């Protein structure tokens, strides 16, 4: 097995490196000749259309009759214009041309015409001029050949014609991916499911001896950014086998049959270097269900049929494992998922608290961290984040540390980077009027105070009225103390009251309604609709589900699946949930009006306060805190 993989001193060298692809030179030369002949034919056709072809006798007759007005002597022909043509309008004039008789003396002819008073233009080509002209043609053709040769190399590796149906996977083949399971964190369950594939690639005899067959394909399913491609590379890295990577969209071409040809070529390449792993990213581009509801696509269907036959065609004992990734498994063709093909589905889910902590440790291995960094707090704050989000957060923190002139990333850098991801950067040039600033302060404190006074709410960690680039003039951040996977009806109703708390504060204090609550209302409406249509928390509709979720690994949007009369009842229930939450929020803030005023005034001075400062007001009152410092 090792001899098949280590026949090259350079592990990263790809197939074909250092070799001139066959067909490039021939294709480039053919295209160059075609272009030269085409342009020559066009040039001669255009030039001939400007002149009238005559015989040499016609030229001599015109000379004897004294009808020549102008003559141009060239090395291969004579161009002349008669006096009748010269008398016409220049736009209607048309010269004549004739060939030269063999042995003709152009110099004597020129002297004779000059003696007759005919205007003569001499363009007689000498031997050295002829050589220069030939050399110029050779240089032009050679330059055109070099350009076409470079283009054919770039467009398909084997030339524009020779590689038209070839798979692009060869370009993405890696003999060693350089990625192992140490580089993948937060996906312990997925790694366990893939461990069997690695063991089979290392010791296939152990499985064949007992008669077991490894699944030919495994489907990695999860939200974008969860690390599906990284996991596939890690499997190849752990097994130390070549890794073919290609996107599903690379198979589908405009011409019918090209995609199927690329599928065949891909598996032929893989068979030559087996054992190996073939990874098809975004397989839904080629594996979409073959129904006729939205019309048929012959190219897509042929490509899918060829993929199915290729998977059935190779033996598991060869050591070819086909991995695929998608975030839309519900649209895949059933034939693709049947036993013997992609029958093993591996869920690559969003990491939990421990998974996010491990992921942050992986991404900070090469980052210099200060002693005050607590990655567990960052993991708690980033509930719902995927691996790509955490990698971006760590990178943003490192960039901020460099901007601040520090040699290491501290806790503040990580927290500010997290806030930048969810709310954008601070807009330091935005100036609010005093009234707008008071409205924003009371709005945000309304959210925070309702959350602080409720039993089933998440603790408030920060309140700010500093505008951000996301469009928010301020925000209230809540950070869960522990990760939860279930929410009760009481907790969701508390969240509803918290969301509408900002609008309630505006109404209680100022008696106005502003546009600042737009996002709060959208989120509250979506939550209330889910409570009614999916969670069965409506007393009126009961346990009936009236909506179904599609694309759960993408936007997870729910679509109504009920009669129109039922949908109208759902709208009324959603409205009742929101009105009840709004009334409760106004009642809470009215009963604690003095506390609302005190915290809002404190926030107007400091612009940003922590959750501890908020709870100090709630628990002990303003008198037990030092007076706030006046902003400079």
N, C-alpha and C positions, 0 to 999 in steps of 0.2 A: 504493500500500500504506500509505503514511504517513497519507494522508487518512482512512483507515478507522480508524486507531488514535488519532489525535491530535485528535479533534473535541471534546475537553473540555479546559478549562484546568487542571482538577485531575486529575493522572494517577492519583491514588489513589481517585478518586470511582467508586463502583460503580454499575452499571445500576440505575436507579430511584431514586437518591438525590435527595431534594428533590421527589419526586412522590408523591402519595397513591396507594397501590395501588388499582386498580379493584376494586370488589366489596366492599371493607371496610365502607363505610357501609351499603350495602344489606343485607349479611349481618348486620351488627350490629343494624340496625333490625328486620329480620325476626325475629331471635332474641329481641330485647327484647319485641316484640309477642306472640310466642308465649308467652314466660314470663309476661307480664302477664295475657294471656287465660287461661292455664292456672291461675295462682294465683287469679284472680277466680272461675273456674268451681269450683275446689276449695273456696274460701271460701264461696261461695253454697250449694254442695251440703252442706257441713258445717253451715252455719247453718240451712238449711231442715230438715235432719234433726232439729234440736232443737225444732221447733215444728210444730203442726198447722194446716194452712191451712183457713180457714173463709170464709164470705161475710159481708158487712157486715150482712145481715139476721140472721144467727146472733148477731152481736155485740149488735144491738139487742134481740133476744129475750132474751138473757141479762141485759141491763141492766134490761129491764122486769120480769123474774122475780126481780130482786134477787140473781142468782147470781154477780155479779162480785166477786172478792176483791181483785184488783190489776190496774191498767191502766198501760201505758206508751205515751205518745203520741209518735210520731216524725213526721218531715216527710213520709214517704211511706207509712206504715202504722201500724196500731194493734196493740200486743201486749197480750194480756190473759190472766188466769188465773181460772178459775171457782172457786167455793168448794169444789166437789167435788174438784178437782185439788189445791187448797191443803191439803185435809185429809189427803192422802196423804203417804207418806214422801218427804222431799226428793229422794231418789235416783230416785223413780218419777214425780215431777211432770213435766208436759209442758204448756207454755203454748200458746196459740193466737195466730194473727195473721190480720189481714185488711187489705185495701187501703182507702184513703180515697176516699169519693165526691167527685166534682168539686165544687168550691165549698164544701166542708165547713168549718165554723168550729171549729177545734181549741180555741180559747180558751173558747168557750161550752160545748163538750163537757166540757172539763176542769172548769169551774165546776159544771156539772150533776152530774158524777160525784163531785166533792168534797162536794157537798151531800147525796149519798146515802151518804156514809161510806166510799166506795171509795178505797183508796190509789192516788194518781195520781203517776206520774213523767213529768215534761214534758221532752222533748228536741226541742222545736220549733226548727227551723233558720231563722235569719234570713237575709236576702239576703247580708250581709257574711260570715256564717259559711259559706254555700254557696260564695262566691267563694274563701275560704281553703281549703275542702276541695278544690275543683277545682285550686287552685294547688299544694296538697300532692301531689295525684296527678301533676301535670305535673312537679314537681321529682323525684318518685320515679322516674317513667318516664325522665326525662332523665338522672338519675344512673345508672340501670341501663343506658341506652343507651351512655353514655360508657365504663362499665366493660367492656361487651361489645365495644365498638369497639377498646379497647386490647387485649383478649384475642385478638380475631381478627387484629390486626396481628402479635402475637407468634406466633401459631400458624399459620405457613405463609406469611406475607408477603401473600398474596392472600385471606386470610380462611379460616375453618375449612372452608368448603364450596368456595369458588372456587379455592383452591390445594391441594386434597386430593391431586391427582395431579401436582403440579408438582415439578420437581427442586429440591433444596436447593443445587445447585451454584452458583446465581446469588449466593447469600450469600457464597460463598467465591471469587468471581471477583476477580482482581487484575489491573489493567491493567499494573502494573509490580511485579514481585516484590521488587525491591531486592536480589536475590541473584545473584551471578555466579560463574564458576568460580574466582575469586580467594578466595571464601569456602568452597570445597570443596577439601580436601587429602587426600592418601593414596589417591585413586581415579583415578590417571592413566589406567589402561586403560579404565575406564568413561567417563571424559571424552572419550577419543579416539573411542569408539564413538558417543557422542552428538554429537560435533562435526559429523558429516555432516548430522544433522537440523537443526542451527543454520544451517549453510551453505545448506541447501535453503530454509529459511524466509526467509533473506535474499535468495537468488538462485535462485528456482525455475526461471527461464528457462534457466539453465545446464544443468539436468538434463533439462528437457522438450525442449530443442533436440536432444539426442542420443537421446531416446526412453527415458531412464531413469525409473523410478518409485521413489519413496522408500517404504520400508515404512510401512504405515499405523499400525502399533503397535509399541512396544518394551516388553519386560517387564523390569523391574528386580528382580533376585533377590538376596537376601542376608539375613544375620542381622539381628535387631532392633538398631537403633542405628547401623548402618553408614552411614546418610546417603542413603537412597533418595529420601525426600521432598525433601531439600535439593538433591539432584542434579536432580530434575525442576524445581524452582523455578529453579535456576541455568540450565537450558536455556532456560526462558522469559525469564529476565533477560538472557541473552546474545543471544537472538534478538529481544528487545524486543517481545514479543507478549503478548496477554492470557493469563492462566493460570487455568483452571478446576480446582478441587480438590474432590474428593468421595470419601467412603469407600464401599467396596462394600456395607457394611451399610446405608447410607442408601437403597439401592435396594429392599431386601427389606422388604415390608410384610406385615401380617397378611391384608389383602384381596387376592385374586388380581387381577392386572392393574394394580395401583398401581405396582409396580416397573417394569413395561414402559412405563407412561405417563411415569414420571420419566426413563427412558432416552431416550425420544423428545424430551422437553422439553429435556434436557441438550444433545443434538446440535443441536436447533433453535436454542438460544441460541448455541452455538459457531459455527454457520454464519453467524449475523448479524454476528459480529465477526472472522471469519476474515481472515488467518491467526491461529491460536491453538493452545494446547496444552491437552488434556484429560488430567488426571491422576486415575486411580482408585486410591486407596490400599486395601490389603488386598483385592485383587480376588478372592481365594479365597472371600470371603463370598458372592459372587454367581456366580463361575465354577467352582464345585465340579463335579467329574465327575458326569454324569447317569446314574449306574448305579442299580440297584434293590436293591443288597445291603442297604442300611440304610433302605429305604423311599424314596418319592418326595416331592418338594415342588413342587407345581404352580406356586406363585408364583415360586420360585427358577428353575424351568425356563423359565417364560415370560419372566422378566426376562433370563435368559441368552440365550434365542433372540432377543429384541429387541435385545440388545447386539450379537450376532453380525450381525444384519441391518443395523443402523445402521453398523457398521464397514465392511461390504461396500457400503453405499449411498453414502458420500461419496467424491468423487474426490480423489486425492492432490494434484492441481493446485490445489485450493482452499486448501491450506495448513493443514489440520487434522491435527494429529499427536496420537495417543492413546498416552499413557504409562500404565503400570500397575506396581504394586509388590506383591510378595508374599514371604513367607518359607516358603511351602509349595507350591513349583511342582509337586510330584509329584501333588497332588490336583486340579490344574486339568483342565478338560475338554479333550480332544484337539482338538475343533473350534475352541477358542479359540486354540490354538497352531499351527494349520495355516498354510501360506504364504498371505500376503495379509491376515493378521490380526496377532496378536502373535507374529510369526515370528522376531523379533530378540530374543534373550535376552542381557541385559547383567548380568554377575555383579558385584555390589557386595560385595566380599569384605572380610574383616578386614584392616586396613592392615599392611604390613610395617614394619620398623624405620624406614626413611626416610619412609614414609607417616605413622607415628606422630609422628615428629619434625616433619614439615610441619604435621600437624594441631595439635600443641601450639603451633607458631608462630602459626597462625591464631587459636587460642583465647586466646593471650596478647598479641595485638596491642594490646588496650585495657587490659591489666593492667600496672601498674608493677612491674618486676622489678628486684631488686638485682643487683649485679655478680657474685655468686657462683653465680647460677643456671646450671646446665648441663642444658639440655633433652634432650641426647642420653642422659644417664644415666637420666633419667625415661623416655625412650622405650625404653631397654633393659629397664628394670624392668617395663614394662607390656606385656609380650608377650601377644598375644591380645586386647588391649583394643580396643574399637571407638570411633568418634568421639564417641559420646554419653558413654562412660566417661571419655574424656580431657577433655571439656568439664566434666563433673562434678568431676573431679579438680582442674582449674584453679580452678573456682569455690570448692571447699572450701578450697584453699590461700589464696585471696584473703580468704575469711571468717576463716580462722585468723589471717592477718596483721592484720586489723582487731581481732580479739579480743586479740591480743598488743600492740596499740597501735603497730604499725609502719606506715610510709608506703609500704612496698614489700614484695613477696613474695620471700622468699629460698628457697634450696635446701631448707632444713629444712622449710619450710611444704609444699612439693611432696611431699617424701618422707613426711612425717607424714600428709598427705592421702591418699597412695597406700596407706599402711598402714591408715588408717581405713577405706578402701573395702574392703580384703580382710579385715581383722580387727576392725573397729569401733574405737570410742574406748576409752581406758584406763578401767578401773573402779578408781578410786582408793580407794573405800571397802571393797573386798573384802579381807578379812584371812584369809590362809591359815595353818594351823598349821605349826609347824616341819617336821613330817614331810611334810605335803603340799607344802611349798615345796621340800624336798629331792627328793621324787619328781618334781616338775615340772622341776627343774633337771637331774637326771640323764636324764629323758626327752628333753628338748630337746637336751642335749649328745649323747645317743645318736644322734639324727638327724644332728646336725652333724658328729660325729666320723666316722661311717660315710661320709658324703659327702666329708669332707676326705681320708680315707685311700684312697678309690677313684679309679681313673684316669678313668673315663668319667662323672663326676658334674659337676653345675653348681656353681660356687663359692658358698660360704655368705657372705651379706652381713650378716646380723644374727641374733642369738639373744636372746630376751627371755623372762623369766618373769613379766612384768607382766600380770595378767588384763585381758581386753578384753571389750567388750560383745557380741561375736559368740559368746561362750561359751567361747572358748579361754583357758586359764589361762597360756598362753605359746605361742610359735611360733618356728619357724626359717625364715628367709627365704633363698631361693637366687635369685641373679640371674645369668642367662646372660651370658657375655662377648660372644657373638655370636649372631645369630639363625640358627636351624637349621630346616630344613623336612623333614628325614629323621632318623629315630632308628634306630640299630642294635639288634640283640638284646642285645648286651652293655650298651649304655646303658640299655635298659629294665630289664634285670635289676639294674643298679646302682641305678636309681630304686626298684625293689622293695625292695632291701636298705635303702635310706635311709628308706623309708616305715615299715618294721617295726623300724627301729633304736631308736625310742623304747620300744616294748614289750620289745625285747631288753635294753635298759639296765635297765629295771625288774626283769626276771627275773635278770640277772647280778648286780646289786648288792643288791637287796632280796628277791629270790625271791618277788615278788608280781606280780599282774596287776591293773591299775586300769582304770577306765572312760575314762581320758584318751586311750586309743589308739583309740577308736571310729572317729573320722574317718579316721585313718591306715589302719585295716583296711579300711574301705569303699573308699578310693581305691586301695589295693593290690589288693584283690579285683577291682575294675573294670579296672585295668591288666592284671592277669594274665589275666582273661577275654578282653580284647581281643587279647592276645598269642596266645591259643589259638584263638579263634573267627574273628578277622579278619586277623591278621598272618601266620598260618601258621608260628609259631615253636615249635610243639610237635613233638617227635620222634615221639610216638606217633600223633598225628592227621595230621601232615604238612601239606600245602598245602591241605587241604580247608577251605572257609569254611562255618561252621555257624551264622552269624548275619548278618542283614541290617540295615542302618541305615535308619531312617525319620526324616523331619523333620530332615535334616542341618543345616538352617539354624536350627533351634530347639534342642531338647535333644540331638539326635543319638543318641538311645537305640537300642541294638541289640536286635533280637528274634530269638530262636532259630529257626532254620529247618532243623531236622534231626529225625531219629527220636528217640524217648525213650531208647533204648539209647545212642545217640550223645551225647545231652545228659548222660546219667549219666557217660559217659567224659570229657566236657568238664569236669564238676564235679571229677572225680578229678584231672585234669591241672591245673586251677586250684589245687586243694589242694596238689598236689606242687610247683608253682611257689612258692607262698607258704611252704611248709615249708622248701624249699631256701633261699629268701632269708632266712628267720628264723634258720636254723642258721648261715648265713654271717655274718649281723649279730652273733649272739652270739659267734661265734668271733673276729671282728674286735675286739669290745669286750673280750673276755676277754684277748686278747693285748696290748691297750693299756689295761689296767685302771688303771694309775697315771696315765696321761694323762687318762683319763675322770674320775678323782677330782679331779685338779688343776684341770681346766677347770670342772668342776661347782662346786667350792668358790669359784673365781674368779667364776663367774656368780652364786652365792648372795650374794656381797658386792656386786657391781655391779648385779645384776638385768638389765642389758642390756649385751651386748658385741658388738663388730663382727666382721666376717669376718677383718679383718687381725689382730686380737688372737687370734682362734682359730688362725689359721695360724702366728702367732708361737710359740704353744705347741707346735703340731705340728712345726714346722721346727727350732726352737732350744731349746725347753724353757722351763720356768718361771723358771729362774735368770737368764735373759738379759732378763727383763722387770722393770720396777720393781714393787714391792709394791703391791697394789691399795689404794686409799683406802677407809677404813672408812666405810660409809654413815652419814649423820647421822640 
